Amino acid sequence: MGPGTKVAIIGAGVSGLVAVKSCLEGDLQPICYEQFDNIGGLWSPTEEYREGQGARLYENLISIFSKDMFAFSDFPFSQDTPPCLTHATIFKYLQRYCDENNLRKHIRLGTKVKKIRRSGDYELSGKWVVEAEDSEGVDTSTYDYLLICSGFFKSSRIPDIDGLGTFLGPIDHSKTFWNGQKYREKTVLVVGNSNSAGEIAVDISKYAKKVYLSVGQGTWVLPRVATGGSPLDQLLYRRSNYKSLAKLDGLMCSIANSRINHNTSGLAPPGPPSQGRTMINDDIQLLILCGKIVIVGQLIRLGEQEAEFVDRALVKSVDAILFATGYDWSLEFLDENVEGDEGNLPFYKMVFPVSLPRQSLAVIGCVDPEGPIPPVTELQCRLAVRVFNGKHKLPRLKVMLKDIKKWDDYVLEKFGRFKYRLPHIPYRDELAKELGVTPSWGDLIKAGPWLAYQYFFGPAFSYFHRIWGPNKWPGAKSAIFSALHHGLNTRQTVKVQSQTVRNRL
């Protein structure tokens, strides 16, 4: 195994970029296919929806995760970056990540993958044949390994609502949404109980006559910023919090209800946050209280211009509907069925399809973690590369199937279907342990009390994944210190030459 070992990477979004870098770290030769004309995936701004595009950002999107929780493990945002991230800031960050790691020469922009199939000698070699099309025509190449990074958020999911086909107004999905201007002076129903639904309802409410938000069985609404100005994610995503889910649930409920009473507003789910949905939003509480957004329950029926909900409430004169109801699993280009018989994904660690006789394919980002995605997909890519270059051996099939069943049972109990929204820290730590970047007690003793304390009780920064194990980064400890002591700076310093000021005076 060496530099001549070729890896095909599908997609140049967050997952694809870190896949290219991980392959280079592992002495593999990556070729990344990106169907559009720029890197960044959903963070590449496009005002008009493009055919074949999955989830995408909207005009006023601000990330629900702060910069040091979002960042890759060896590439912090610059110190002058504000804690909360606009989509433009994230896109600029990904461009810089691509350029400073010299990734562009490995990426084929404007190249759409048409079909992927096993090679003729797959049983012996595990190789894959990739058929792709660019402006010059169709090209077919054979690769030793395959990393699919095209994203879980691909095929829009619209629930089968009674009377859906009878509704007379426009029906849209969140993946085509840019801003709320098209809904000016209309009565709009937004369906969904997670982050996108809340953000879109807020944006539409600036223009619409009224917005009804159908939150299904409810959701816990949390702000981006906690008391004192610290990003909420740095308070929640700590390993110590996951030692007692009851304590974590209590903290989240207290924060949520401090902004709006979830019972009287109709937001309250039947269970605590660990057993239901959460929505990160800083504006929706005020808009509910002033009547611009009205919370309604689960949508059960539609008419020509009306909507009925599970409590028999009826809203008439509805002009438009937007579904922010997520996405279904879709790999239309893969000539291989890697799904389970029940629509589940039998992937070890949510990465390696165990139905395949050779572990030469890894699917990155097919999980929806309850936290920032870049640290998760980075661990997935690093693990896949270690498997591909022979430096890590996956366990026996029996062990892998047991791990798959554990996560399948978890999502079925929580959601009643195979919706792979997993707890962020426990799942991330499983990947880290498999990769070999989890510290032992001896490692923590050598690291010293400050770092050991921060590992368990501080924010779970991805920088910890570069202190121990393969592909260490010398700057990891400094990045942790900087994130804790300087990462919350919101003051923007404006430099002005003194002579210019004197001249104006």
Secondary structure by P-SEA (a helix, b strand, c coil): ccccbbbbbccccaaaaaaaaaaaaacbbbbbbbccccccccccccccccccccccccccccccccccccccccccccccccccccaaaaaaaaaaaaaaaccccccccccccccccccccccccbbbbbbbbccccbbbbbbcbbbbccccccbbbbccccccccccccccccccccccccccccbbbbbcccaaaaaaaaaaaacccbbbbbcccbbbbbbcccccccccccccccccccccaaaaaaaaaaaaaaaccccccccccccccccbbbbbbccaaaaaaaccbbbbcccccccccccccccccccccccbbbbcccccccccccccccccccccccccccccccccccccbbbccccccccccaaaaaaaaaaaaaaaacccccccaaaaaaaaaaaaaaaaaaccccccccccaaaaaaaaaaacccccaaaaaaacaaaaaaacccccccccccccccccccaaaaaaaaaaccccccbbbbbbcaaaaaaac
